[in-house]
Amino acid sequence: MTRLLPLIISEIKVASSLDKIKSILSALPKNDREELFDHLLSTLDPDDDVRADWLCVAEQRIAEIRSGQAEGIPADEALQNLLELEK
């Protein structure tokens, strides 16, 4: 990413809107976008980190269900299970 930084900076200086910045950064190679994502995520409040962690867990669970590694249960059954835990 370091080698691309001067180019990115010059493009961002020209960018007049957030959409243009998004477009420029979306064109980066995947590993550079991941590095940028990690950096931006680290600048958020701790509460945002917790949300991001839960989002990762949710995405992993969705992938497990779609791949057949795990089996989902109906929402009403899940809610009933939660209510029973409170008793």
C-alpha positions as CSV (number, residue, x, y, z in Angstrom):
1,M,0.0,0.0,0.0
2,T,2.9,2.3,0.7
3,R,3.9,2.4,-2.9
4,L,0.4,3.5,-3.9
5,L,0.0,6.2,-1.2
6,P,1.3,9.1,-3.4
7,L,-1.1,8.2,-6.1
8,I,-4.0,7.8,-3.7
9,I,-3.3,11.1,-2.1
10,S,-3.2,12.9,-5.4
11,E,-6.5,11.2,-6.5
12,I,-8.1,12.1,-3.1
13,K,-7.1,15.7,-3.4
14,V,-8.9,15.9,-6.7
15,A,-11.9,14.0,-5.3
16,S,-14.8,16.3,-4.6
17,S,-17.1,13.9,-2.8
18,L,-17.2,10.9,-0.6
19,D,-18.6,8.8,-3.5
20,K,-15.5,9.6,-5.6
21,I,-13.2,8.7,-2.7
22,K,-15.1,5.4,-2.3
23,S,-14.7,4.7,-6.0
24,I,-11.0,5.4,-6.0
25,L,-10.4,3.2,-2.9
26,S,-12.5,0.4,-4.2
27,A,-10.2,0.1,-7.2
28,L,-7.3,-0.9,-4.8
29,P,-6.1,-4.5,-4.8
30,K,-8.0,-6.6,-2.2
31,N,-5.1,-6.9,0.3
32,D,-4.7,-3.1,0.3
33,R,-8.5,-2.6,0.8
34,E,-8.3,-5.1,3.7
35,E,-5.4,-3.1,5.3
36,L,-7.3,0.1,4.8
37,F,-10.4,-1.5,6.3
38,D,-8.5,-2.6,9.4
39,H,-7.0,0.9,9.8
40,L,-10.4,2.6,9.5
41,L,-12.0,0.1,11.8
42,S,-9.3,0.8,14.4
43,T,-10.2,4.5,14.4
44,L,-13.7,3.9,15.5
45,D,-15.0,4.0,19.0
46,P,-14.7,0.8,21.1
47,D,-18.5,0.3,20.8
48,D,-18.1,0.2,17.1
49,D,-15.3,-2.4,17.5
50,V,-17.8,-4.6,19.4
51,R,-20.4,-4.2,16.7
52,A,-17.8,-5.1,14.1
53,D,-16.9,-8.2,16.0
54,W,-20.5,-9.2,16.3
55,L,-20.9,-8.6,12.6
56,C,-18.0,-10.9,11.8
57,V,-19.6,-13.6,14.0
58,A,-22.9,-13.2,12.3
59,E,-21.3,-13.3,8.8
60,Q,-19.5,-16.5,9.9
61,R,-22.7,-18.1,11.2
62,I,-24.5,-17.2,7.9
63,A,-21.7,-18.8,5.9
64,E,-21.8,-22.0,8.1
65,I,-25.6,-22.3,7.6
66,R,-25.3,-21.7,3.9
67,S,-22.6,-24.3,3.6
68,G,-24.4,-26.9,5.6
69,Q,-21.9,-26.9,8.4
70,A,-24.5,-25.6,10.8
71,E,-28.3,-25.8,10.9
72,G,-30.5,-22.8,11.7
73,I,-33.6,-22.8,13.8
74,P,-36.8,-20.9,13.3
75,A,-36.9,-17.4,14.8
76,D,-39.9,-18.2,17.0
77,E,-38.1,-21.2,18.5
78,A,-35.0,-19.1,19.1
79,L,-37.0,-16.4,20.8
80,Q,-38.8,-19.0,23.0
81,N,-35.4,-20.4,24.0
82,L,-34.3,-16.9,25.0
83,L,-37.4,-16.4,27.1
84,E,-36.9,-19.7,28.8
85,L,-33.3,-18.6,29.8
86,E,-34.8,-15.6,31.6
87,K,-36.9,-17.9,33.9
